[in-house]
Amino acid sequence: MDGRSQQAVDHKMIGRKDFYSEFGIKVDSFDKHYRDKEGFPKPEEDGKWYAPAVEKWLLNHQNLSD
């Protein structure tokens, strides 16, 4: 595996509409159930989220129900 391509994935930033393709979370569901949850990663200044932080949070909160 090429370490450089892995590095690019590690720093991936995603917008609200990317949550479905990345994590299977629809935009309306994201806004209702995830976005304002305590501890959920905050978006950066450009309004995008750091994907690895979101993934880690989701893994730690798998028992959430919609």
C-alpha positions as CSV (number, residue, x, y, z in Angstrom):
1,M,0.0,0.0,0.0
2,D,1.2,3.5,-0.8
3,G,1.6,5.5,2.4
4,R,0.9,8.7,0.6
5,S,-2.6,7.7,-0.6
6,Q,-3.3,6.6,3.0
7,Q,-2.3,10.0,4.2
8,A,-4.7,11.7,1.9
9,V,-7.6,9.6,3.3
10,D,-6.5,10.4,6.9
11,H,-7.1,14.1,6.2
12,K,-10.3,13.8,4.3
13,M,-12.8,16.6,4.8
14,I,-16.5,16.0,4.0
15,G,-19.5,18.3,3.7
16,R,-23.1,17.6,4.9
17,K,-24.1,16.0,1.6
18,D,-21.1,13.6,1.7
19,F,-22.3,12.0,4.9
20,Y,-24.6,9.7,2.9
21,S,-21.9,8.4,0.6
22,E,-19.3,8.1,3.4
23,F,-21.4,6.8,6.2
24,G,-24.9,6.1,4.9
25,I,-26.4,9.0,6.9
26,K,-28.9,11.1,4.9
27,V,-28.7,14.9,5.3
28,D,-32.0,15.2,7.1
29,S,-31.1,12.4,9.5
30,F,-27.7,13.9,10.0
31,D,-29.2,17.3,10.9
32,K,-31.8,15.7,13.3
33,H,-29.8,13.0,15.0
34,Y,-26.1,13.7,14.8
35,R,-25.0,17.2,14.1
36,D,-25.8,18.7,17.5
37,K,-25.1,15.6,19.6
38,E,-22.8,16.2,22.5
39,G,-19.3,15.4,21.6
40,F,-20.0,15.1,17.8
41,P,-17.1,16.7,15.9
42,K,-17.6,20.3,15.0
43,P,-17.2,21.4,11.4
44,E,-14.0,23.3,10.5
45,E,-14.1,27.0,9.3
46,D,-14.9,25.9,5.8
47,G,-18.1,24.1,7.0
48,K,-16.7,20.7,6.4
49,W,-16.1,17.9,8.9
50,Y,-12.9,15.9,9.5
51,A,-14.0,12.4,8.3
52,P,-11.7,10.3,10.6
53,A,-13.0,12.2,13.6
54,V,-16.6,11.6,12.5
55,E,-15.9,7.9,11.8
56,K,-14.3,7.5,15.3
57,W,-17.3,9.2,17.0
58,L,-19.8,7.0,15.0
59,L,-17.9,3.8,16.0
60,N,-18.0,4.9,19.7
61,H,-21.8,5.7,19.5
62,Q,-23.1,2.7,17.5
63,N,-25.9,2.2,20.0
64,L,-27.7,5.4,19.0
65,S,-31.1,4.8,17.5
66,D,-32.7,7.1,15.0
